[in-house]
Amino acid sequence: MKGIKHDAGKPRFSLLPTKPLWDIISVLEYGAKKYEVDNWQRVPDARTRYFDAAQRHIVSWWTGEKADPETGLSHLAHAACCILFLMWVDDHATSQDGSDE
């Protein structure tokens, strides 16, 4: 007899590529050590600043630099973090600049 698991319609996290997730986690851990855990949630003008940071990392990657010189971690992982932060800001912000005023 086969077992039953009612998981139709539930999120399929197995679709996410795991290596990039580990890279993103490494960036988040670096930031947590350098600043503090969840510091990124309290950055003033977060919407503009994380947009700018994402673009800088993407341009650096686009022009051939794979790793961020300060961290040694992937520019794309840094950019992905910035985009995740922007998604969070969009969900939580009450002002145009992305801050909770």
HUKAUR-V852686 format. One record per backbone hydrogen bond with DSSP energy under -1.0 kcal/mol. NH is the residue of the N-H (numbers start at 1). CO is the residue of the C=O. E is the energy in kcal/mol with one decimal. If there is no record, write none. Layout:
nh = {NH & NH}
co = {CO & CO}
e = {E & E}
This chain:
nh = {7 & 10 & 15 & 16 & 21 & 22 & 23 & 24 & 25 & 26 & 27 & 28 & 29 & 30 & 31 & 32 & 33 & 34 & 35 & 39 & 41 & 42 & 47 & 49 & 50 & 51 & 52 & 53 & 54 & 55 & 56 & 57 & 58 & 59 & 60 & 61 & 62 & 63 & 64 & 65 & 68 & 72 & 75 & 78 & 79 & 80 & 81 & 82 & 83 & 84 & 85 & 86 & 87 & 88 & 89 & 90 & 91 & 92 & 93 & 94 & 95 & 98 & 101}
co = {5 & 7 & 12 & 13 & 17 & 18 & 19 & 20 & 21 & 22 & 23 & 24 & 25 & 26 & 27 & 28 & 29 & 30 & 31 & 36 & 38 & 39 & 97 & 45 & 46 & 47 & 48 & 49 & 50 & 51 & 52 & 53 & 54 & 55 & 56 & 57 & 58 & 59 & 61 & 60 & 73 & 68 & 66 & 74 & 75 & 76 & 77 & 78 & 79 & 80 & 81 & 82 & 83 & 84 & 85 & 86 & 87 & 88 & 89 & 99 & 99 & 95 & 99}
e = {-1.5 & -1.8 & -2.1 & -1.6 & -1.0 & -2.2 & -2.1 & -2.4 & -2.5 & -2.2 & -1.7 & -2.4 & -2.7 & -2.2 & -2.4 & -2.3 & -1.9 & -2.6 & -2.8 & -2.0 & -1.6 & -2.3 & -1.6 & -2.6 & -2.9 & -1.4 & -2.7 & -2.3 & -2.4 & -2.3 & -2.4 & -2.3 & -2.4 & -2.9 & -2.4 & -2.3 & -3.0 & -2.1 & -1.9 & -2.5 & -3.4 & -3.1 & -2.6 & -2.0 & -2.7 & -2.6 & -2.1 & -2.3 & -2.4 & -2.5 & -2.8 & -2.4 & -2.3 & -2.2 & -2.9 & -2.6 & -1.6 & -1.7 & -2.9 & -1.1 & -1.1 & -1.3 & -1.2}
